[in-house]
């Protein structure tokens, strides 16, 4: 793998553990950045990455009583500039497709700006994938 397409191991493991789509899946390519969004990551240490019960939910509305869309992925595609309502940050659910984007909400306190401790120069770009789904390209 070239330095220009370095994938962050911890994020890849977290994506696999929680079932989110990966840009590296067979035949799937990044085709266009997602305008108006930026990568954030869950504020979790390595011990919590394997504990699915400790993962915050991505909700269908900015309310504790809202329906859960599922577990928030390790890398969250958050609206930029950041939009916080009732303590929840607006995000794009990774189950979204380009034709049918789905807004989700994650507790604002559970998110940090994207940063890789194993590859400090790494950058993350929210992207539409060739399979029509949202994803995060790290390099």
C-alpha positions in Angstrom: 0.0 0.0 0.0 1.4 3.4 -0.9 2.0 6.1 1.6 -0.6 8.2 -0.3 -3.3 5.7 0.5 -2.4 4.7 4.0 -5.4 3.3 5.8 -5.6 3.8 9.5 -5.6 0.4 11.1 -7.6 1.3 14.2 -10.3 2.9 12.2 -10.4 -0.1 9.8 -10.7 -2.5 12.7 -13.5 -0.4 14.2 -15.3 -0.2 10.9 -15.1 -4.0 10.6 -16.2 -4.5 14.2 -19.3 -2.3 13.9 -20.3 -3.3 10.3 -19.8 0.1 8.5 -18.8 0.0 4.9 -15.1 0.4 4.0 -13.7 2.1 1.0 -11.3 -0.8 0.6 -14.0 -3.4 -0.1 -13.4 -5.4 -3.3 -14.0 -3.1 -6.3 -15.2 -0.1 -4.4 -13.6 3.2 -5.2 -13.9 6.7 -3.8 -15.5 8.8 -6.5 -16.3 12.3 -5.1 -15.8 14.2 -1.8 -19.0 14.9 0.2 -19.3 18.6 0.3 -20.3 20.2 3.6 -19.0 17.4 5.8 -15.8 16.6 7.7 -14.4 13.5 9.4 -14.7 13.3 13.2 -13.9 10.3 15.4 -15.3 8.8 18.5 -13.6 9.9 21.7 -12.6 6.3 22.6 -9.5 4.7 23.8 -8.2 1.3 22.5 -9.9 -0.6 25.3 -13.3 0.6 24.2 -12.9 -0.1 20.5 -13.7 -3.8 21.0 -16.6 -3.2 23.5 -19.6 -2.7 21.2 -21.9 -2.0 24.3 -19.9 1.2 24.9 -20.4 2.7 21.4 -22.7 5.7 21.3 -25.8 5.3 19.1 -26.4 7.4 16.0 -29.9 8.7 16.4 -32.6 9.7 13.9 -33.2 13.0 15.6 -31.3 15.2 18.1 -33.1 13.8 21.2 -32.3 11.1 23.7 -35.7 9.4 22.9 -35.1 9.3 19.1 -34.9 6.0 17.2 -31.4 4.6 16.9 -30.1 4.1 13.4 -27.4 1.8 14.9 -24.0 2.2 16.5 -22.0 5.3 15.5 -19.0 4.3 13.4 -15.5 5.1 14.7 -15.2 7.7 12.0 -18.3 10.0 11.9 -19.0 12.1 8.8 -20.2 15.3 10.6 -21.7 18.4 9.1 -19.3 21.3 8.7 -19.5 23.9 10.0 -20.5 21.8 13.0 -24.3 21.9 13.7 -25.2 21.0 17.3 -28.8 20.7 18.4 -29.8 19.7 22.0 -26.2 18.4 22.6 -26.2 16.2 19.4 -24.0 16.8 16.3 -25.5 16.4 12.9 -23.9 13.7 10.8 -24.3 11.6 7.7 -25.3 8.0 8.5 -22.9 5.6 6.7 -25.9 3.6 5.5 -26.8 6.6 3.4 -26.6 6.5 -0.4 -25.9 9.4 -2.7 -29.5 9.3 -3.9 -31.0 9.0 -0.4 -28.7 10.7 2.3 -29.8 10.0 5.8 -29.1 12.5 8.6 -28.1 11.0 11.9 -27.2 12.6 15.3 -24.4 11.7 17.7 -23.8 13.0 21.2 -21.5 16.0 20.6 -19.4 15.0 23.7 -18.6 11.7 22.0 -16.7 13.3 19.1 -13.2 14.6 18.5 -11.6 16.0 15.3 -10.1 13.2 13.2 -6.5 12.3 14.2 -4.4 9.2 13.9 -1.9 8.5 16.6 -0.2 5.8 14.4 0.0 8.1 11.3 -0.1 11.8 12.5 0.1 13.1 8.9 -3.0 11.1 7.8 -6.0 13.0 6.6 -9.6 11.9 6.2 -12.0 12.9 3.5 -15.8 12.1 3.5 -16.4 10.6 0.1 -19.1 9.0 -2.0 -18.1 5.5 -3.0 -18.6 3.8 -6.4 -21.3 1.6 -4.7 -23.3 4.7 -4.0 -22.7 4.7 -0.3 -21.0 7.3 2.0 -17.6 6.4 3.2 -14.4 7.9 4.6 -11.1 7.9 2.7 -8.0 8.1 4.9 -4.6 8.7 3.5 
